[in-house]
Amino acid sequence: MKMQAVLVILVFSGLISVKTTLAAQHVIGGSQGWEQSVDFDSWSSDQSFKVGDQIVFKYSALHSVVELGSETAYKSCDLGTSVNSLSSGNDVVKLSKTGTRYFACGTVGHCEQGMKIKVNVVSSDSKSASSPGSGSDSDSGSGSGSSSGHGLRGSIGYIFVVGSLVIGLIWAN
């Protein structure tokens, strides 16, 4: 009976590990970060943002991050309609649901000069970044991390689960 309990614990911990390993962390603007010289449309076109991922804004004191509530506000750089403002210089935003989220620099004139980004969030089981319906969510906090993909970490998670199962079966016998 004790071995069965160990096996159950190992299986659950392995499954939790898989869920966490599939989430990616994207540093907005890549190695340049949240900076005026970055072409954010081009940078984001190479990214796939999924539910559970995090986006990270790294920037100097010259900038800030404002989340806008609509595409209209995004297109017109209407910072007066913000739903969230961040200013730590190392802001982490969790992407907790599908939809499109809009971000701009809060420094006067920067949004109009192109310092803004539209993030299309798809479900975590989706294969590509399509453009689902509009949605906004304000789960954010500070932290750090670098951009990474799903493949390698997902494989490591599955290896962990299978390894846990094998070890549990060996211990059970």
C-alpha positions in Angstrom: 0.0 0.0 0.0 2.8 2.4 0.8 4.4 1.8 -2.6 1.2 2.6 -4.3 1.0 5.9 -2.5 4.6 6.7 -3.6 3.6 5.8 -7.2 0.6 8.1 -7.1 2.6 11.0 -5.7 5.3 10.5 -8.4 2.7 10.4 -11.2 1.0 13.6 -10.0 4.3 15.4 -9.6 5.3 14.4 -13.1 2.0 15.7 -14.5 2.4 19.0 -12.7 5.9 19.2 -14.1 4.7 18.7 -17.7 2.2 21.5 -17.3 4.8 24.0 -16.0 7.4 23.0 -18.6 5.1 23.7 -21.5 4.8 27.4 -20.6 7.2 29.7 -22.3 8.6 33.1 -21.3 9.0 35.7 -24.1 11.1 38.7 -23.6 9.4 41.4 -25.6 11.8 42.7 -28.3 14.2 39.8 -27.7 17.7 40.7 -26.6 17.1 44.4 -27.2 14.0 44.4 -24.9 11.3 47.1 -24.7 13.2 49.7 -26.7 12.3 52.3 -29.4 14.7 50.8 -32.0 12.9 47.5 -32.1 10.4 46.7 -34.8 7.8 45.0 -32.6 5.5 44.0 -35.4 8.3 42.1 -37.0 9.5 40.6 -33.8 6.1 39.4 -32.7 5.4 37.8 -36.1 8.0 35.2 -35.2 6.5 34.4 -31.8 3.7 32.0 -30.7 2.0 33.2 -27.6 0.0 30.6 -25.8 -2.2 30.5 -22.7 0.1 29.9 -19.7 3.0 31.7 -21.3 4.5 34.9 -19.8 5.7 38.0 -21.6 8.5 40.0 -20.0 9.1 43.7 -20.6 12.7 44.7 -19.9 13.4 48.4 -20.2 15.2 51.5 -18.8 13.7 54.3 -16.7 13.0 56.2 -20.0 10.1 53.8 -20.7 7.1 52.2 -19.1 4.4 49.7 -20.2 0.7 50.5 -20.5 -1.8 47.8 -21.4 -4.6 49.1 -23.6 -8.1 47.7 -23.5 -9.0 47.8 -27.2 -7.6 47.7 -30.7 -9.0 51.2 -31.3 -6.9 52.5 -28.3 -3.9 50.6 -29.6 -4.2 52.0 -33.2 -4.7 55.6 -32.0 -2.2 55.3 -29.0 -4.9 56.4 -26.6 -3.0 55.9 -23.4 -5.9 57.4 -21.4 -7.9 54.1 -21.7 -5.2 51.9 -20.1 -6.3 48.9 -18.1 -2.9 48.4 -16.5 0.3 50.3 -16.0 3.7 48.8 -15.3 7.0 50.6 -14.5 9.5 48.3 -12.7 11.7 47.9 -15.8 11.4 44.1 -15.5 7.6 43.4 -15.7 6.2 39.9 -16.2 2.6 39.5 -17.6 1.0 36.1 -17.5 -1.1 35.2 -20.5 -4.0 33.4 -18.8 -6.6 33.3 -21.6 -7.0 33.5 -25.3 -7.5 36.8 -27.1 -5.6 39.8 -28.2 -3.8 42.0 -25.7 -2.4 45.5 -26.5 0.7 47.1 -25.0 2.3 50.5 -25.5 5.1 52.6 -24.0 3.6 55.2 -21.6 6.2 57.8 -22.4 4.7 60.7 -24.4 5.3 60.2 -28.1 6.8 56.7 -27.9 3.7 54.8 -28.9 3.2 57.1 -31.9 6.8 56.3 -32.9 5.9 52.5 -33.0 6.7 51.5 -29.4 3.7 49.3 -29.1 2.9 45.6 -29.5 -0.2 43.5 -30.1 0.0 40.0 -28.6 -2.3 37.3 -30.0 -2.8 34.6 -27.4 -4.0 31.2 -28.5 -4.9 28.1 -26.5 -2.0 26.1 -25.2 -2.9 23.1 -27.4 -2.9 25.2 -30.6 -0.1 24.7 -33.1 0.1 28.2 -34.5 -0.5 31.8 -33.5 -3.7 32.8 -35.2 -5.8 35.8 -34.4 -8.6 34.9 -32.0 -11.2 37.2 -30.6 -10.3 40.2 -28.5 -9.8 39.8 -24.8 -7.9 41.5 -22.0 -6.5 40.2 -18.8 -4.4 41.9 -16.2 -2.4 39.2 -14.4 1.0 40.7 -14.0 3.9 41.1 -11.6 7.7 41.5 -11.6 10.2 38.8 -12.4 12.9 37.9 -14.9 13.5 35.3 -17.6 14.4 34.8 -21.1 12.6 33.8 -24.3 12.3 30.1 -24.8 10.2 27.7 -26.8 8.0 24.8 -26.0 9.7 21.8 -27.6 12.7 21.0 -25.5 11.1 21.8 -22.2 8.0 19.8 -23.2 10.3 16.8 -24.0 12.1 17.1 -20.7 8.7 17.1 -18.9 7.6 14.0 -20.7 10.9 12.3 -19.9 10.4 13.2 -16.2 6.9 11.7 -16.2 8.0 8.5 -17.8 11.0 8.3 -15.5 8.8 8.8 -12.5 6.5 6.0 -13.6 9.4 3.6 -14.2 10.9 4.4 -10.8 7.5 4.1 -9.1 6.9 0.7 -10.7 10.4 -0.5 -9.7 9.8 0.6 -6.1 6.3 -1.0 -6.1 7.8 -4.4 -6.8 
